[in-house]
């Protein structure tokens, strides 16, 4: 079994494998920098002492994959961690052709070309750190919820009816009938509440047939959703979210904060509790007074794209905080299953981080007759009859939210959505 480069032991024979990052094949010596997911190691080969290796060394090039075995020794002359291996054997695992996305003079390669060869693009330290961080963030959220007695579930992505509004749904052939890819696990999360599960979460794919061409939209992405019962108001939902995000970002900062600062130049901020809260109408008043941003009255039931962007500035100027909960959206701009207060205002919120919406959360309407009426109001009764059945036989008050994992990654690293997804899917991209 090979060792990770991070784990090699000085003074002992080790076996390591990885990609050749650099090679200098001189007349009497050959120097190779070998890279794996954990680090780099210099291999030093003295040709006179290892004549059997010379024919192989002449075949090697950058990006070849090799396995090398030999003692690890300390050297003050080696800049790379002051250690090197003197291989006694080298095996070529895979030959590499010239990398098609390496630009001359170290220039940045076009993003679409890099996406065509995404598996090569992902080999960089920055990209590997991004997805190590993303994995740790999701695992930290999962750990936070499991410690609070949440159950992880996995809902179907093939469904028999158009979910929510029916807009932006992918249709697929399903044997002798039509099916759809789920826009979200929302209906099934609520079914779990009706089943008495009380606290659930899911991390899985979400599909949106929307032709956006922005830095934050994709047609397939990973959602992290949760739902829980016996809440008193949507304040309970906001409180759960702010605690979970603070916990997860603290975990990420402790494990990867230093590397993120070194490679990306970003100092990760762990938010303080509680997150600030503002009503949407208050937000528009502040944006006009502070920055001269004026919105037409008929647009004030929802947050405009520019208003969302300006919330990054507003939240920092007013509260010194990167996060901002916004409440008070109009019922015309919220889903039919959001509970409404005595004034008809949806009991929900959006969470804005760095001027970008990362969450829509709410207390759900759990009373059958009211929910049925709100579905009829939006002309959705026929489409959601299967969903309404969940509430005929008793259902506790509940609420929840969903977070886009890729959007969190995008904002954490100040990148676009294409760079922040393992493999991006958009209206014009279905490969690799």
Secondary structure, 3 states (H helix, E strand, C coil): CCCCHHHCCCCCEEEEEEEEEEEEECCCEEEEEEEECCEEEEEEEECCCCHHHHHHHCCCCCCCEEEEEEEEEECCCCCCCCEEEEEEEEEEEECCCCCCCCCHHHCCCCHHHHHHCHHHHCCCHHHHHHHHHHHHHHHHHHHHHHCCCCEECCCCCEECCCCCCCCCCCEEEECCEEEEECCCCHHHHHHHHHCCCCEEEEEEEEECCCCCCCCCCCCEEEEEEEEEECCCCHHHHHHHHHHHHHHHHHHHHHHHHHHHHHHHCCCCCCCCCCCEEEEHHHHHHHHHHHHCCCCCHHHCCCCCHHHHHHHHHHHHHHHCCCEEEEECCCHHHCCCCECECCCCCECEEEEEECCEEEEEEEEECCCHHHHHHHHHHCCCCCCCHHHHHHHCCCCCCEEEEEEEHHHHHHHHHCCCHHHHCCCCCECCECCC
